[in-house]
Amino acid sequence: MGDSGTRDGGADGGVLAVLELLAEEAPQSAYEALLDEARRGDADPARLAGLTHAVALARSVRASASRRKQREAALTALVDTAHDLTSPYDIDGLLRLITRRARRLLGFDMAWLSLSRPDGSAYVRTSEGETTSLNIGLELGTGNGLGSVAQERRSPVWTADYLNDDAIAHEPGIDAVVRAEGLHAIIAVPLRRGDSTLGALYGAERRVRRFTPDEIGLLLSLADLAAVALEKARLLEQTRDEVTELAAFGTRTNTALTRVRYLWECHARLAGLVLDGAGLLTLARATADALDGVLQVRDPGGRVLTVTGELPELDEESVTKASLQALTGRRPVRLPGEVWLAPVLAGAEDLGVLLLSASAPLAEEDVRLLRLAAQSVASLMLIQRGTAAAEGPVHDELLADLLERPNSFDLRLSERTRRLGVDLDRPHVVVVARPEGGELGRAVAWASSYAYRMGGLKGVRRGCIVLLLPGTDASDAAHRASGELSPLLGHAVSTGAAGPAEGPGEVARVYAEAVRCLDALTALDGAGGTASMRELGFVGLLLSADHDVEAYIASTIGPVLEYDADRMTDLTRTLDAYFASGGSPTHAAEALHVHPNTVSRRLERITDLLGEGWQKPGQALEIQMALRLRKTRAVLHARRSPESPYPSMP
């Protein structure tokens, strides 16, 4: 700066002094000191007026320069912000950057940003400079507050003192945040994107003040940059999500292709086993291994044909319902406990079901494999049926020899039975089945397959199917055969059964008894039912070739006889007296010389031993017949005894 002489040298000297202060960027106080010095020096009014005007101009130039510097700094900061916004951010990170830059660029005490939802409502997503936790997540509703107005007008909106500004529509939640934070001046600018808005950017101070046009313009420019960056971040995030989804889809597709490839490999292996002549158990084990579970194969009657392990306890009623559902829908059905049921079908013919207990939930491909396994089992059963049909004449000839020449079983016949896989040294029963609808052809085809599966023989005699099957329970064998053949034919099948035969020489005798049972069933108007010696009762006793009275009595009143023998009671005599008195407990008590209550208690015990239906006409007749036979047998035995006083019968 020049000396004081320069500053005192007239009007020009005063102006020069002002220019020197301006060039030195002197503080405001230096200008005030220059004016004070001129006033104390009794400068003439013209000079003082010129100096005052020069100081005013200098101040104006100084203010313009200051504003220019501020704008340059703001623009530089805005450029830096734009550069930062081009860097990749997740949406939350980008929003934090925007609010932080807004606060620092304009010196706000607090800045925050709200985002709009498709329904028009908005909420505060991020905040900077807050002192409470009320702001972040604040619901702004629709049409309330400065931000909503700014978005609606697509231009900045501000207030110097928010709480005292009656021109603003206040909302309790927003006002509570303003009070808690001690805010006064608030400005909101829209985040504009084309013809719509994404939200609003806010700045606030904890004092009353007015915002300058430069501040408003700068915040609006920042908001426009933020909207572009936010849209880019959203698109990037959406693209990233789509890429992630595509990668996941590719993984799922690859996994599905792997499962499909495994599925077809398993199916090919099962088909290969069928073509190689593997048995049902081998095929079931291969299926169970492929599906990691336990597999059971059942025939249409519910009989277990083979099983690969121990299944959990099953509700047979649920299995029956699931079987009907599976047959109707021709697809596997799931039961509780990861148990699946698949129908074994050949066209419209029901060949049985597969029951799979899986160790883990089955995927869609696993269910498809179970369905293919059921088809493989159906193919195997059809092949076995064809084999049985091919061997049918041989089976028929062997059974015919056993029936027509019961006493001519030689080594040659034994070799034939061995080659056919039939062991006649084991007990066998004979079932004679007569289709009541006249469809003997389908019945014969079924019988060939059934005998093959059961390890027995089949023949056709007098319009009836004859089955020689391993086992000891003739009645059960008849019911099983009828239960499988009747649904196949769609009408009733009458069956007679007898046995067991203990060797080849007894087959003809047992067959004759089975035929007599069938004839008796017909005579008793029981067509469509089943009959064995045991089921026919005393009629069966009469039809039996050996008239096994002892077995008949034991099967009818055996529990009562055993109870009397073990406990020295009189239940058998009470039965006799009860029937002799016409079913009157009182008269029976008089005949037995006991109290009627005693008879009533004995009758209750008899009910426990023989069942609730022992007094019904049919069973009552059987019991009376057994009592009479027992009494008659005792008398005859006494007459044959050497110590008996009675002469023996001739």
Order of alpha helices (4+ residues) and beta strands (2+ residues): alpha-alpha-alpha-alpha-alpha-beta-beta-beta-alpha-beta-alpha-beta-beta-alpha-alpha-beta-beta-alpha-beta-beta-beta-alpha-alpha-alpha-beta-alpha-beta-beta-alpha-beta-alpha-beta-alpha-alpha-alpha-alpha-alpha-alpha-alpha
